[in-house]
Amino acid sequence: MNLFRSEEHIARWLGSREPGATIPVTTLADLAVAWWDDRLSSSWVPHARAQNTAILDELGLTGEFWVLA
């Protein structure tokens, strides 16, 4: 994972290479909370793939990059 200041910064860093998935840091923070917030609960159980896919979908993280194997 790399953090960048702007789309222009990404373009300079990439040069002629194609970018992978890029998301705003606010979306990354929302993903972290949705994915990990319940981990310290005494009743925690691992998320099912469908639950994790729903988290990604709710955050608008769709497309080939975000498909869980």
C-alpha distance (Angstrom), angle and dihedral (degrees) to the residues before:
residue distance angle dihedral
M1 . . .
N2 3.77 . .
L3 3.80 127.1 .
F4 3.79 119.5 -143.6
R5 3.79 135.1 -174.6
S6 3.81 96.8 -135.1
E7 3.80 147.2 -12.8
E8 3.82 87.5 -93.0
H9 3.80 90.3 55.5
I10 3.81 89.3 51.8
A11 3.82 91.3 50.2
R12 3.82 92.0 50.4
W13 3.80 91.8 48.2
L14 3.80 93.1 48.0
G15 3.78 96.6 47.1
S16 3.81 105.0 -175.4
R17 3.82 95.2 -17.2
E18 3.80 121.6 109.8
P19 3.81 116.5 -109.8
G20 3.77 122.9 -117.5
A21 3.77 121.8 -145.4
T22 3.79 113.9 -35.8
I23 3.79 125.9 -170.8
P24 3.80 134.5 172.2
V25 3.79 115.6 -97.2
T26 3.82 88.4 -116.9
T27 3.81 89.5 61.1
L28 3.80 89.2 47.7
A29 3.81 89.3 53.8
D30 3.81 91.2 48.0
L31 3.81 89.3 50.2
A32 3.80 92.0 50.3
V33 3.80 92.0 51.9
A34 3.81 94.2 45.7
W35 3.81 92.8 45.6
W36 3.83 101.0 41.5
D37 3.82 109.3 19.7
D38 3.81 95.1 97.9
R39 3.82 97.1 45.6
L40 3.82 95.9 100.5
S41 3.79 94.0 49.8
S42 3.81 114.2 116.0
S43 3.81 87.9 -133.2
W44 3.80 94.3 50.9
V45 3.78 118.9 140.4
P46 3.80 124.6 176.0
H47 3.78 114.2 -88.0
A48 3.77 116.4 -106.6
R49 3.81 116.2 -121.7
A50 3.81 89.2 -108.8
Q51 3.81 90.5 55.4
N52 3.81 92.0 49.5
T53 3.80 90.8 46.9
A54 3.81 88.7 51.7
I55 3.82 89.7 53.3
L56 3.79 90.7 52.9
D57 3.80 92.1 45.9
E58 3.82 92.4 49.4
L59 3.79 89.4 54.5
G60 3.80 92.4 48.1
L61 3.81 92.2 -111.7
T62 3.77 98.3 144.5
G63 3.75 135.8 140.7
E64 3.78 135.5 69.9
F65 3.81 95.5 -52.1
W66 3.81 92.6 57.7
V67 3.82 98.2 48.0
L68 3.80 109.0 117.3
A69 3.79 114.7 -132.0
